[in-house]
Structures are given as structure tokens and as C-alpha cells.
Amino acid sequence: MSLKLYFLRHGQTAYSKTGGYCGTLENDPGLTPEGLKMAESFAEMYQDIPWQAVFVSPLKRAKQTAEPLCRKLGLKMQIREGLKEIAYGKWEGMHPIDVDREFHDLYVRWLTDPAWTSPPGGERGIDISRRSSEVIAEIEQRYSEGNILLVSHKATIRIMLCSLMGIDIGRYRDRFLMPVAGVSLVELGDRGPLFHAIADRTHLDEYLKSLPST
């Protein structure tokens, strides 16, 4: 049996509806009512998988997404700072249109090369890759086989997938879509990482799938 990593992006928030930048906002927004339904839908479909562990970002929206499954199965969340979302610094809470207007040159550089460019006071893609890779390394050291759930965020999950597949970190926005409540599955075997699914949302009903997701 091999080690399978399930990457779950959290459910809908007010910011994922509008496209505003929500990384590590001090008010740490939670899920919308629809986002909570997404979390319940995930738990309902995935509860029969024999989970080894659940690793979760410390941000509220991630913990709320993991809670229904953990409650159903009596699993304890293992909180890891390395799974939190990108820190947007001065851009936290802003809409991209406003960021472009106030920080145009830096914004263009960041869009062009997010691996090595950061928002003012924020994180570079390479920083996220380093901290999230530590979580993956811990999992590989502790578990040789079984199913592991990682509940995290849009940029962080895309960067982890790039790291696992040897894709340039600076291209994480160009290679993977990651809508809210999407599940990506990577199997770690003797021949290296193997993708089974990317941002699968078959656990959601048609209404939840139709909601705006950025």
C-alpha cells in the first residue's frame, strides 16, 4: 500500500466570492453558510476512507472545513503553520483592481514571477514552498502508507502540487485551478508522485458547484 495525500481547499468565504485577497487577515474570516455546506458534503462522501491523519492550516476557514469529517470519525486535527495561506502583507483584504491601481509596477512583477516577488510585507512563493514542504516531509517520515488529508488554501495547495511534480513554483497560477472545496489526490509511490485527481468537486451538489469561486 502506498501513501496517498488528499489536498482539500477550504470551503467558500466572503473573499472567495468577491476575489479579494485573504491570506492571513487578522480578523481570520470563517466560512459562509454555503462554505459550511461544502465542508459537510466533503465529510459525507469521504467518511468511509480509512484516514491515517488530518493536517490542517491554523486559519479558521480551514479548521471549519476539516471539522465535520473529524467530528464524524473522531479524528484530531493536527494544526500546522506550514499549511496556512500566503501572507499578502499590505494587500490583505484588498481587491486586485485596487492593488493594481495603488501598486501597479510591483503588482505586475508579482503576477509575472510570484516565486521570487512578494506583496509588500508578504510572502514569496518560494517561502510558501519551503514551509509547506516541511509538512510533507514530516508526513513522509511518520507514515509509510495510508490516506492523509491536508486542509489548506488556494495558493498553498497549488504551490505544494508544483513542488511535488517538479513544476516551476512561479507557474503555480498557470498550471492548476483550485476552486473552493476542491480535492486533489497525489499518490507517493516507489516511482515518485502520481496524480489521481486535481480539484475534484464531485462531492458537491450542482448548486454549490455553481457558486463563484476565486
N, C-alpha and C positions, 0 to 999 in steps of 0.2 A: 504494500500500500504506500502511496506517495503522500506528500504534504500538499494540501490544497488551500490556497489563500483566497478568501472571498472579500473583495473590497466593496463596501457599501457606502455610497454617498448619502448624507443625511436627507431627510425629507424637506418639503417646502418651507421656506421662511419668507418674511415680508421682502427681504432683499433679493431672494432668488426670483420673486415675481417681477420686481422692477428693474433688476440689473445693477443695483447699487453695489459698491464694493463693501463686503462684510467679511473681514478676516478675523481679527481678534478684538472687535469692538468692546469697549469697557462695559457697555450695558448687556453684552452677551445675549443677543436675542434668541428666543426659542422658536419652536415650530408653530406654524399656523394650524388651525383645525384640520385643514387638508393634509398638512405635513404629518400630523399625528395619525391620520388615517393611513397614510403611506407606511408609517412605521408598523402599524398593526397588520397591514396587508403583508408586509415582508415577513413578520413573525408567523403569520398564519401559514404561508406557503413553505417557509424554511424550517419550521419547528421540528420536522422529522429527521433532519440531518443530524448525525451524531457529532456534535460540536466538541472540539477539544478545549477551545478558549475563545473569548471575545475581547479584543483590544479596541479601546475607544479613545478618541480625542477628548480632551478635558472640557471642550466647549459645550454649552447647554444643548444646542441643536443636535449634536452627535449623541450625547447621552440620552436624550429623549428618543432618538431613533433606535438606539440599542435596547432601551428599557423593555418594550413589550416581549421581545424574544427572551431576554434574560429573566423576566418575570415568569413566563410560561415554563421555562426549563430549569429555573433555579440556578442560573449561571451568574457568576460575579463578573462585573466589568473590570477589566484591567486597564486603568487610565494611563495613557502615555502622552507626554508633551510633544513627542516627535510626530504625532498624528494631527496636531492642530493645523488650522488653515494658515495660508500665507498671511503675514502681517503687512498691511497696506500702509502703515505709518500715517502720514498726513492725509492720505486718500481714503482713510476709513470712513464709511458712511456716505461717500460722495458718489454721484453718478458719473459714468465715463464721459458724458458730454461736458460736465463741469470740470472734470480733471483735464480734459483736452484743452479747454479754454484757459485754465489757470496755469497749467504746467506743460504746455504743448510740446516743447522740444524734448523734455525728459520723458514725457508720455510716449512719444514716437520711438525714442530709444528703447524704452521698456517693452513696447509692443514688438519691436524688431528683435531684441535679444533679452528676454526675461531671465535667462540663466545667469547673466552677469550684470544685469541692471536691476536696481531696486527702486521702489517708490521712496520718497524722502522719509527717512526714519523707518523704513520697512525692510523686507527680506528679498534676497535674490533667489532665483530658482535653485541655484546650487546649494544655498543654505538649507532649503527645504529638503533637497535630496539627501544631504548629509544627515540631518536629524531623523528623517523618516527611514533611511537605510539602517539606522541603528536599531529601530524597532523590528525590521525584517530580520536583521542578523540575530537579535535576541530570540525571535520565534524559531528560526532555523536551529539555534543551539538547544532550545528547550524541547522542540517537537520534531521527531524524525518522520512522522506520518500523521494523518488525520486532517480534520477540517478546522480552519481558523478563520474567524470573522474579524475584519478590521473596519471599523466605522469611522469615516473621516470626511474629507471635504473635496471640493471640485479640483482645485489646483493641486493639492497634495496627492490625491489619488492619481491624477494624470502624470505627475512627476514620478511617483513610485513605479507606475507601469513603464514609463520611459526607462527608468533605471534598471528595472528587471529585464527589459528587452534590448538593452544596449542602444536605445534611441537618444539622440541629442536632446538634453534637457531643455534647451532653448526652443525646441519644436513641440513642447507638450501641448500647446493650444492647437497646433496644426494636425496632430496625429490622433487625438482622442476626444470625442464628445463625452460629456459626463453630466447628464441631466439628473435632477434630484431623484433620490431613491433608486438610482441605477446600480446594478450589481455586476461587478467584473470578477471573473474567476481565472486564476492562474495556478497551474499545477507545477510544482517544483519536483522534477524527477532526475534520474541519472543523466539525461541528455539535456538538462537545463530547463528554463521556464517554458511552459506551453500554455498558450491562451485557449480557454474553453468558451469564454463569453466576455463581451465588453458592454457595459452599461445596459444590461438586460433589465427590462421592466415588465416582464410578463406577470409578475405578482400584483400589478396594479390594474384596477378596472379602467374602462375606457375614459371615464370622466377624469380620473386622477392623471392618466397619461396625457390628457388634452390640456392640462393647466400649463401656464407659462413657466419656463424653466431656463435660467441662465447660469 
